[in-house]
Amino acid sequence: MAVNNPHPACNFQVEAGFSRIGFARVQLPALEREIIRYREGTDREETVRLVPGLLHVGECVLERGVVPPDNEFFQWLGAMGSGKPERRDVTVRLLDAAHAPVMVWKLRNAFPCGLEWSLLDARNSEVVIESLRLAVEGVEVETV
């Protein structure tokens, strides 16, 4: 009998048009369908009809350790302040133990909308983490 174990979340790859950037954590965007509640006065049912509304796509968060200046990464971020952000398609692949893709998330028309750094603390020996928030217009999910 075959056992279908869930895939661990520790092996993944992010493609966003950068030549050499890796990320330590990825928070994929949440998808939420708006629900429209509708009822006409002449309806015989005493319940409200539920009509599917717009699909809302949450933000994607990419986290990595701060590394020496990376011009490709910061050029993309620099466009955030100009009011004309550069949109990119971002692909996140979940990898199995042999690093073959098993699931793929395609994030459409993503652009930087926020950047934060972790706390600097002289009492800890932790890596400084930068968190890049991306606004995302759409998500396609594929299993491989």
N, C-alpha and C positions, 0 to 999 in steps of 0.2 A: 504494500500500500504506500503510495507517494504521500509525503508530508509537505504541505505548503506552508512554510514558515514565512513570516513577514520579513521584508528587507530591512536591514539596519540603515540608519540615516547618516552614517559616518562617511560614506563614499559618494561624492557628487562632483559635478563639473558645471561651471558657469561660463557661458559664452556671451560676450557683450561687445565684441569687436576689439578687444584688447589682445595684445600679443602674448602677455605673460602674467596676468594677474590671477591669483587664486584667492578664494574666500574661505574663512573658517566656519561661517554659519550663513544660512539662507533662511529667511522667513518668507515663504511663498504667500502671494496675495490671497485673501479670503474672497470667496464669491458669495454674493447674497442677492437673491431675487426679491424685489419689492412686491408686496402683496397689496392689491387694490381691493377694498371691500365695497361691494355694490349691492344695492337692493332697490327695487322699484316699489312704489306704494301699492301697486296692484298684485304683487307677488303673493301667492297663497302660502308659500313656505314662510315660517317665522325665522328662518336663518338668513344670514347674509351670504351672497355669492362671493367667492374668492376668485379674482382674476389676476393672472400673472402680470406683473409690471416690469419695469426696467431691471436689468442686471447690473448690480454695483460691484466693481472690482476694487479690492483693497490695495494697499501699497505693498511692495516687495521690499524687504530689508536685506542688504548684503553687508556682512561684517568681515573685517580682515584686520590683521595686525598692521600697525603703521610701519611702513617701509621707507627707505630712502626715496627722494622725490621720483615720482612716476609721472612723466609728462602726459602720456595718453590718458590716464585716469583723471588728472587734474584739469586737462583741457576740456574733457566732457563736463566736469563739474563747473568750470568757469562759465560755460554757456548758461548755467542756471541763473546767474546774476544779471545776464544781459536781457532777460525777458523773452528771449527766443531760444528755449532749450532745444538741444539736439535730441531728437527721438531715435531710439534704437530698438530693434527686436532683441530680446534677451532670451537665451535658451538655458534651462537648468535640467541637467540629466542626473537621475539617480542611477548609481552604478552598483553592480553586484561585486562579489569578492574578486572576480577576475577583471574588474573594471570595464565590463561590458554594460551598455545602457539597458535598463529594465523599465524605466518610466521617464517620460520627457514632458516638461512644462514649457510651452512657448508663450512668452510674455510679449504682447504686441504693443508697439509704440510707447515704450517706456522712456521716461526721462527723469533726471535727478530732481527731487523736490525737497531734500533735506540732507544734512550731514552733521553727525555728532561724534564726539570722542568720549572715551571712557574717562573715569576719574583719574587724575594724577595723584598718587599717594606715596609719599616717601617711606611709609611703613610696610609696603607690599612689594613683592618682586613679580609683578604681573606684566604682561604685554599690554601696551596701549592699543586699544581697539577703536577703529573708526567704523561707524555705521552709516551706510549710504541708503537713504530712503528713495525709492523709485515710485513715481505715479505710473500706473499701468492701465491701458485702455481695454485690453482683452487678453484672455488666457485660453489656450488650447492644451488639452492634456492627452497624451498618447501613451499607451503601453506597448512595449517592444517585445 
